[in-house]
């Protein structure tokens, strides 16, 4: 649900993200002019909620394609890809580019080792489907994702 304060944030900045208080979990809201940039902002918000890679030199490029049957599930699949890469390869995206494809998006990550970034918060373990949202409205695109930490 979008509040008047949320709308004010979205209207004063073309894109962005923020953490929202949520009992025992992590909730990220993001907004942007396009669906793809909104997803990228959500990724930045998730990664920034628990790590600080600002002092780390850019790393290796990784690309993959993610598909889903709805925009909300697409957002979840992208965040799950980030969590998977963190757990399986020990890598975090220092930056991400998202482009549209047939039925999904192509992700281009600039990855850094999770062992060289400063941990500043609880690391997410999974995406919750509760309250998951990625939708367009009169101000652009907005999303909300809750993560189990």
C-alpha positions as CSV (number, residue, x, y, z in Angstrom):
1,X,0.0,0.0,0.0
2,X,1.3,3.4,-0.9
3,X,0.9,6.3,1.5
4,X,1.0,10.0,0.9
5,X,4.5,10.1,2.2
6,X,5.6,7.4,-0.2
7,X,4.0,9.3,-3.1
8,X,5.9,12.5,-1.9
9,X,9.2,10.6,-2.0
10,X,8.5,9.2,-5.5
11,X,7.5,12.6,-6.8
12,X,10.5,14.4,-5.5
13,X,13.0,11.9,-6.8
14,X,12.9,10.1,-10.2
15,X,14.2,6.9,-8.7
16,X,15.3,5.6,-5.3
17,X,14.8,3.0,-2.6
18,X,14.4,2.8,1.1
19,X,14.2,0.3,3.9
20,X,10.8,0.1,5.7
21,X,10.4,-1.1,9.3
22,X,9.0,-4.7,9.3
23,X,8.8,-7.1,12.3
24,X,11.8,-9.5,12.2
25,X,12.2,-9.1,8.5
26,X,13.6,-6.6,6.0
27,X,11.3,-4.7,3.7
28,X,12.6,-2.7,0.7
29,X,10.6,-0.2,-1.3
30,X,11.9,1.2,-4.6
31,X,10.6,3.4,-7.4
32,X,11.7,4.6,-10.8
33,X,10.4,5.6,-14.2
34,X,10.7,2.2,-15.8
35,X,10.0,-1.4,-14.6
36,X,13.7,-2.4,-15.2
37,X,15.1,0.6,-13.3
38,X,12.7,-0.1,-10.4
39,X,14.0,-3.7,-10.2
40,X,17.6,-2.4,-10.3
41,X,16.8,0.1,-7.4
42,X,15.3,-2.8,-5.4
43,X,18.5,-4.8,-5.9
44,X,20.6,-1.8,-4.8
45,X,18.3,-1.4,-1.7
46,X,18.6,-5.1,-0.8
47,X,22.4,-5.2,-1.1
48,X,22.8,-1.8,0.6
49,X,20.7,-2.9,3.5
50,X,23.3,-5.3,4.7
51,X,26.6,-4.4,3.0
52,X,28.8,-1.4,2.1
53,X,30.8,-1.9,-1.1
54,X,31.6,1.7,-1.7
55,X,35.3,1.3,-0.9
56,X,35.6,-1.9,-3.0
57,X,37.0,-1.8,-6.6
58,X,34.7,-3.0,-9.3
59,X,34.9,-6.7,-9.9
60,X,33.8,-9.2,-12.5
61,X,30.8,-8.9,-14.8
62,X,28.1,-11.6,-14.6
63,X,25.0,-11.8,-16.8
64,X,21.9,-13.9,-16.7
65,X,18.3,-13.8,-17.7
66,X,15.3,-14.2,-15.3
67,X,11.8,-14.9,-16.4
68,X,8.5,-15.1,-14.5
69,X,4.7,-15.1,-15.1
70,X,4.1,-11.8,-13.4
71,X,5.9,-8.6,-12.5
72,X,5.8,-9.4,-8.8
73,X,7.3,-12.9,-9.3
74,X,9.9,-11.4,-11.6
75,X,11.0,-9.1,-8.8
76,X,11.2,-12.0,-6.4
77,X,13.2,-14.1,-8.9
78,X,15.7,-11.3,-9.4
79,X,16.2,-10.9,-5.7
80,X,16.5,-14.7,-5.3
81,X,19.2,-14.6,-7.9
82,X,21.1,-12.1,-5.9
83,X,20.8,-14.2,-2.7
84,X,21.7,-17.4,-4.6
85,X,24.9,-15.8,-6.0
86,X,25.8,-14.5,-2.6
87,X,25.4,-17.9,-1.0
88,X,26.8,-20.1,-3.8
89,X,29.6,-17.9,-5.2
90,X,30.3,-15.5,-2.4
91,X,29.6,-12.5,-4.7
92,X,27.5,-9.4,-4.3
93,X,26.4,-6.9,-7.0
94,X,28.2,-3.6,-6.5
95,X,26.0,-2.5,-9.4
96,X,23.3,-3.9,-11.7
97,X,21.8,-3.1,-15.1
98,X,18.4,-4.5,-15.9
99,X,17.1,-4.7,-19.5
100,X,13.8,-6.1,-20.7
101,X,13.6,-9.4,-22.6
102,X,10.7,-11.5,-23.8
103,X,9.0,-12.7,-20.6
104,X,11.5,-11.3,-18.2
105,X,14.7,-9.3,-17.8
106,X,18.5,-9.6,-18.5
107,X,20.6,-8.8,-15.5
108,X,24.2,-7.5,-15.8
109,X,25.9,-7.5,-12.4
110,X,29.2,-5.9,-11.5
111,X,30.1,-8.4,-8.8
112,X,32.5,-8.1,-5.8
113,X,33.5,-10.7,-3.3
114,X,31.2,-10.7,-0.2
115,X,34.4,-11.2,1.9
116,X,35.7,-7.8,1.0
117,X,32.6,-5.7,1.7
118,X,31.7,-4.3,5.1
119,X,28.6,-6.0,6.6
120,X,26.3,-3.4,8.0
121,X,23.1,-5.3,8.6
122,X,21.3,-8.7,8.7
123,X,21.9,-10.8,5.5
124,X,18.7,-11.8,3.8
125,X,18.0,-15.6,3.4
126,X,14.9,-15.7,1.2
127,X,12.2,-13.6,-0.4
128,X,8.7,-13.6,1.1
129,X,5.8,-13.7,-1.3
130,X,3.7,-11.8,1.3
131,X,3.2,-8.2,0.2
132,X,5.3,-8.6,-2.9
133,X,4.5,-5.9,-5.4
134,X,5.9,-4.4,-8.7
135,X,3.4,-2.2,-10.5
136,X,3.1,0.9,-12.6
137,X,1.0,3.9,-11.6
138,X,0.7,7.5,-12.7
139,X,4.1,8.4,-11.2
140,X,6.1,5.5,-12.8
141,X,6.9,2.1,-11.3
142,X,7.1,1.1,-7.6
143,X,7.9,-2.1,-5.8
144,X,7.9,-3.6,-2.4
145,X,9.7,-6.8,-1.3
146,X,10.0,-8.4,2.1
147,X,13.0,-10.6,2.9
148,X,13.5,-13.2,5.6
149,X,16.7,-12.3,7.5
